[in-house]
Amino acid sequence: MVKVLKTVLNQDCIQLLYFESMIPDITPEQLDGLKLRFQSGLLAAYKARIQILKQLKQSVLRNEDAIYAALKADLHKSKEESWVTEIGITIAEIDHAIRHLKQWMRPRRVATNLVNLPSASYLYPEPLGVVLIIAPWNYPFMLLLGPMVGALAAGNLVVVKPSEYAPATEKILEKIIQEAALQQEILFAPGDGAVVVPAMMQSFRFDHVFFTGGTKVGKKIYEMAASKLVPVTLELGGKSPCIVEEDARVEVAARRIAVAKFSNAGQICIAPDYLLVHERIRERLVEAIKLNIRKFYGENPQQSGDYCRIINKSQFDRLNSYLRGGVLLHGGNSDERDLYIEPTLIKPESLSVPIMQEEIFGPILPVFSFSTKEEALAIVQQHPNPLAFYVFTSSSKKEEDWIQAIPAGTGCINNAAWQFTNAALPFGGRGDSGIGAAHGKFSFDRFTHYKAVMKTPAWFDPAIKYPPMKGKLSLYKKVIG
């Protein structure tokens, strides 16, 4: 029996309660063993890191059909959507790391200032140690393995906490890690995250915590990490605006907005959270989005093999309550037994209704119109620092104006959500939408400490550096400053 700090979540608050609980899967001895294996240099060498990345990739590919089945069971995802948004992105992340790892691991020479010449200065990448990765349920496969690839490539050992709200995916993830023979490098921590995570963070000092999820829980993770000065990466969310200017190509914008918003039944942290449409094209855009919903999912999306379901009843009830906060422009049907909510467009009663105060994280898209940029910007500024923002326009000046006007984690011009798929772009938030960034080389950097090293030859040792200092001020002013 161990005393743990449990995070109890409800719609109104977060409470922390101490209670007695058994945590059979993770013990302090296992965590300490992981630390000892790291200290032994288990993943210090390039060949060792490449080998485990290849083993992981092969295990994923061997279990491809089982992954499809798990994602179907948890979220009703089709094979095609599962590949594009989960498996394929993960394989691409592994391949990218394998292709570039040798270069990433090399010490990098940097400039040396005048006073230290003829020294040479370098940045030596070194792993952080034992890191904790906590994954969410909306992309339960990719958002666990993606950061894990970066952590392993950087030479860390890893504790992974999958989401218990996607139980089928949780099981296949454990199988993949076992079949990849990575039990020495990875500790799999299933179970109730509100119990398991606080217990581990209290009993063991991780060298980094990488959390993907909601802002409220992210703040609690940050508090627990701060008590031990553990650095964090927080991939959170927020209300990501989508602005459609009068000169946008309406048909293209409608398609790209609809697919970004209604994939995974809207359970995407970077989905457009609400639309701000120029009043002159509002009706055209709404009709075009409705048309594309029918093209994508048919007249009855509940019967479509391409349309996902809400993860659980709690999320269903929350989303369903939003439908009472405005005038329905399209959709609004739901089925509690099937955890189904139809792709929905809504005109909220005001900016103060719950759907405009909370991240939606579901297939409901509020639509507002604007006549001036100032009017639209005033709405965006009510929820500053979104994880993403999107602008549709044919004007290079307008796109640049909007890029400069809205601080955000990421963004797209004439697109939505696809920035996530580019490993050359860092992915992360700012302010309430997150801390730090990942993907590709940025994931390697996230789990790496760059040790600053200066090498100085012994053959040159000028007396100016040593006392007595009197009379040397004018020379110091020339070489230092």
Residue pairs with C-beta under 8 A, 6 or more apart in sequence:
1 20
1 21
1 22
2 20
2 21
2 22
2 23
2 199
2 203
3 18
3 19
3 20
4 18
4 19
4 21
4 23
4 195
4 198
4 199
4 202
5 16
5 17
5 18
5 198
5 199
5 202
5 224
6 16
6 17
6 18
6 19
6 21
6 194
6 195
6 198
7 14
7 15
7 16
7 194
7 197
7 198
7 217
7 220
8 14
8 15
8 16
8 17
8 194
9 194
9 216
9 217
11 318
14 216
14 217
14 220
16 220
21 195
21 199
23 191
23 195
23 196
23 199
25 188
25 189
25 190
25 191
25 196
26 159
26 187
26 189
26 196
26 199
26 200
28 203
28 204
30 187
31 130
31 159
31 187
31 200
31 203
31 204
32 204
34 130
34 157
34 159
34 187
35 129
35 130
35 157
35 204
37 157
37 184
37 185
38 127
38 129
38 130
38 156
38 157
42 48
42 157
42 184
42 185
43 49
43 52
43 127
43 152
43 155
43 156
43 157
43 185
44 127
44 155
46 101
46 102
46 105
49 101
49 105
49 152
49 153
49 155
50 98
50 101
52 152
52 180
52 182
52 185
53 94
53 97
53 98
53 101
53 149
53 152
53 153
54 98
55 180
55 181
55 182
56 94
56 145
56 149
56 152
56 176
56 177
56 180
56 182
57 91
57 94
57 95
57 98
58 180
59 176
59 177
59 179
59 180
60 67
60 87
60 90
60 91
60 94
60 145
60 176
61 91
62 179
63 172
63 175
63 176
63 179
64 87
66 172
66 175
67 82
67 86
67 87
67 141
67 169
67 172
68 77
68 79
68 82
69 168
70 141
70 166
70 168
70 169
70 171
70 172
71 77
71 82
71 86
71 140
71 141
71 168
71 169
72 78
72 82
73 168
74 137
74 140
74 165
74 166
74 167
74 168
74 169
74 311
75 138
75 166
75 264
75 265
75 267
75 308
75 309
75 311
76 265
76 307
76 308
76 309
77 85
77 86
77 264
77 308
78 305
78 306
80 306
81 263
81 264
81 306
81 308
82 141
85 139
85 142
85 263
85 264
86 139
86 141
86 142
87 141
87 142
89 142
89 146
89 420
89 421
90 141
90 142
90 145
90 146
90 149
92 421
92 423
93 145
93 146
93 149
93 150
93 423
93 439
93 440
93 443
94 149
96 423
96 440
97 149
97 150
97 153
97 440
97 443
97 444
100 440
100 441
101 153
101 444
104 125
104 153
104 441
104 444
105 125
106 125
107 122
107 123
107 124
107 125
107 453
108 122
108 123
108 125
109 120
109 121
109 122
110 121
110 122
110 123
111 121
112 119
112 120
112 121
112 454
114 479
115 479
115 480
116 454
116 456
118 456
118 457
118 460
119 454
119 455
119 456
119 457
120 454
120 455
121 452
121 453
121 454
121 455
122 452
122 453
122 454
122 455
123 450
123 451
123 452
123 453
124 450
124 451
124 453
125 154
125 444
125 448
125 449
125 450
125 451
126 155
126 448
126 449
126 450
126 451
127 154
127 155
127 156
127 447
127 448
127 449
128 154
128 156
128 207
128 208
128 231
128 447
128 448
128 449
129 156
129 157
129 206
129 207
129 208
130 156
130 157
130 158
130 159
130 204
130 206
130 207
131 151
131 156
131 157
131 158
131 159
131 206
131 207
131 208
131 209
131 210
131 447
132 158
132 159
132 161
132 197
132 200
132 201
132 206
132 208
132 209
132 210
133 144
133 147
133 148
133 151
133 158
133 159
133 160
133 161
133 210
134 161
134 193
134 197
134 209
134 210
134 211
134 212
134 213
134 221
135 143
135 144
135 147
135 160
135 161
135 162
135 163
135 212
136 143
136 163
136 212
136 213
137 163
137 165
137 166
137 311
138 264
138 267
138 268
138 269
138 311
138 361
139 264
139 268
140 162
140 163
140 165
140 166
140 169
140 170
140 173
141 169
141 172
141 173
143 212
143 235
144 160
144 162
144 173
145 173
146 438
146 439
146 443
147 210
147 212
147 233
147 438
147 443
147 446
148 158
148 160
148 186
149 443
150 438
150 439
150 442
150 443
150 444
150 446
150 447
151 158
151 208
151 210
151 443
151 447
152 158
152 185
152 186
153 443
153 444
153 447
154 443
154 444
154 446
154 447
154 448
155 448
156 207
156 208
156 447
157 185
157 186
157 187
158 185
158 186
158 187
159 186
159 187
159 189
159 200
159 206
160 173
160 177
160 186
160 187
160 188
160 189
161 189
161 190
161 193
161 196
161 197
162 169
162 170
162 173
162 174
162 188
162 190
163 169
163 170
163 193
164 170
164 190
164 191
164 192
164 193
165 311
165 312
166 311
170 190
173 188
174 188
174 190
177 183
177 186
177 188
189 196
189 200
190 196
197 221
198 224
200 206
201 209
201 221
201 224
201 225
201 228
201 230
202 224
205 228
205 230
206 225
206 230
207 230
207 231
208 230
208 231
208 232
208 233
208 446
208 447
209 221
209 225
209 230
209 231
209 232
209 233
210 232
210 233
210 235
210 438
210 446
210 447
211 217
211 218
211 221
211 232
211 233
211 234
211 235
212 235
212 269
213 235
213 236
214 236
214 237
214 359
215 236
215 237
215 238
215 359
215 432
215 433
218 234
218 236
218 434
221 232
221 234
222 232
222 234
222 435
225 231
225 232
232 435
232 436
233 428
233 434
233 435
233 436
233 437
233 438
233 446
234 429
234 434
234 435
234 436
235 269
235 427
235 428
235 429
235 434
235 436
235 438
236 269
236 387
236 429
236 432
236 433
236 434
237 269
237 359
237 361
237 387
237 429
237 433
238 273
238 359
238 383
238 385
238 386
238 387
238 429
238 432
238 433
239 273
239 274
239 356
239 359
239 360
239 383
239 386
240 270
240 271
240 272
240 273
240 386
240 387
240 388
240 389
240 390
240 408
241 272
241 273
241 274
241 276
241 379
241 380
241 383
241 386
241 389
241 390
241 406
242 257
242 272
242 273
242 274
242 275
242 276
242 389
242 390
242 391
242 392
242 416
243 276
243 376
243 380
243 389
243 390
243 391
243 392
243 393
243 402
244 250
244 253
244 257
244 275
244 276
244 277
244 278
244 281
244 285
244 392
244 393
245 278
245 391
245 392
245 393
245 394
245 395
245 398
246 278
246 280
246 281
247 393
247 394
247 395
247 398
248 278
248 281
248 285
248 392
248 393
248 394
248 414
249 392
249 394
249 414
250 281
250 284
250 285
250 288
251 288
252 392
252 414
253 285
253 288
253 392
253 414
254 285
254 288
254 289
254 291
254 292
255 288
255 292
256 392
256 414
256 415
256 416
257 272
257 275
257 289
257 365
257 390
257 392
257 416
258 289
258 292
258 293
258 296
258 343
259 292
259 296
260 268
260 270
260 271
260 272
260 390
260 416
260 417
260 418
261 268
261 271
261 272
261 343
261 363
261 365
261 416
262 293
262 296
262 297
262 307
262 343
262 363
263 271
263 308
263 417
264 308
265 307
265 308
265 309
265 310
265 341
265 362
265 363
266 343
266 360
266 361
266 362
266 363
266 364
266 365
267 308
267 310
267 311
267 315
267 361
267 362
268 361
268 417
269 359
269 361
269 387
270 387
270 388
270 410
270 416
270 417
270 419
270 420
271 360
271 361
271 416
271 417
272 365
272 390
272 416
272 417
273 359
273 360
273 366
273 386
274 356
274 360
274 365
274 366
274 367
274 368
275 285
275 365
275 366
275 367
275 368
276 368
276 369
276 370
276 376
276 379
276 380
277 285
277 286
277 367
277 368
277 369
277 370
278 369
278 370
278 371
279 369
279 370
279 371
282 367
282 369
286 329
286 330
286 345
286 367
289 330
289 345
289 365
290 329
290 330
290 345
293 301
293 330
293 331
293 343
296 304
296 306
296 307
297 304
297 306
297 307
297 343
298 304
301 307
301 340
301 342
301 343
302 333
302 335
302 338
302 340
302 342
307 343
309 338
309 339
309 340
310 316
310 319
310 339
310 340
310 341
310 362
311 339
312 339
313 336
313 339
315 361
315 362
316 334
316 336
316 339
316 341
318 362
319 341
319 360
319 361
319 362
319 363
319 364
320 334
320 336
320 341
321 354
322 346
322 354
322 355
322 360
322 362
322 364
323 332
323 334
323 344
323 346
323 364
325 346
325 348
325 349
325 353
325 354
325 355
326 346
326 347
326 348
326 349
326 353
326 355
326 366
327 346
327 347
327 349
328 344
328 345
328 346
329 345
329 346
329 347
329 367
330 343
330 344
330 345
331 342
331 343
331 344
331 345
331 363
332 342
332 344
332 346
333 341
333 342
334 340
334 341
334 342
341 362
341 363
341 364
342 363
343 363
343 365
344 363
344 364
344 365
345 365
345 367
346 355
346 364
346 365
346 366
346 367
347 366
347 367
347 368
348 355
348 356
348 366
348 368
350 356
351 379
351 382
355 364
355 366
356 366
360 366
368 379
370 376
370 379
373 401
373 402
373 405
377 405
377 406
380 386
380 389
380 406
384 407
384 431
384 432
385 407
385 408
385 409
385 429
385 430
385 431
385 432
385 433
386 406
386 408
386 409
386 429
386 433
387 408
387 409
387 410
387 429
387 433
387 434
388 408
388 409
388 410
388 411
388 412
388 416
388 417
388 419
389 402
389 406
389 408
389 411
390 411
390 412
390 413
390 415
390 416
391 398
391 399
391 402
391 403
391 411
391 412
391 413
391 414
392 413
392 414
393 399
393 402
393 413
393 414
399 413
399 414
403 411
403 413
407 430
407 431
408 429
408 430
408 433
409 427
409 428
409 429
409 430
409 433
409 434
409 437
410 419
410 420
410 425
410 427
410 428
410 429
411 419
412 418
412 419
419 425
419 427
420 427
420 439
422 439
423 439
423 440
423 441
424 440
425 439
426 437
426 438
426 439
426 442
427 437
427 438
427 439
427 442
428 434
428 435
428 436
428 437
428 438
428 442
429 435
436 446
437 446
438 446
464 472
464 475
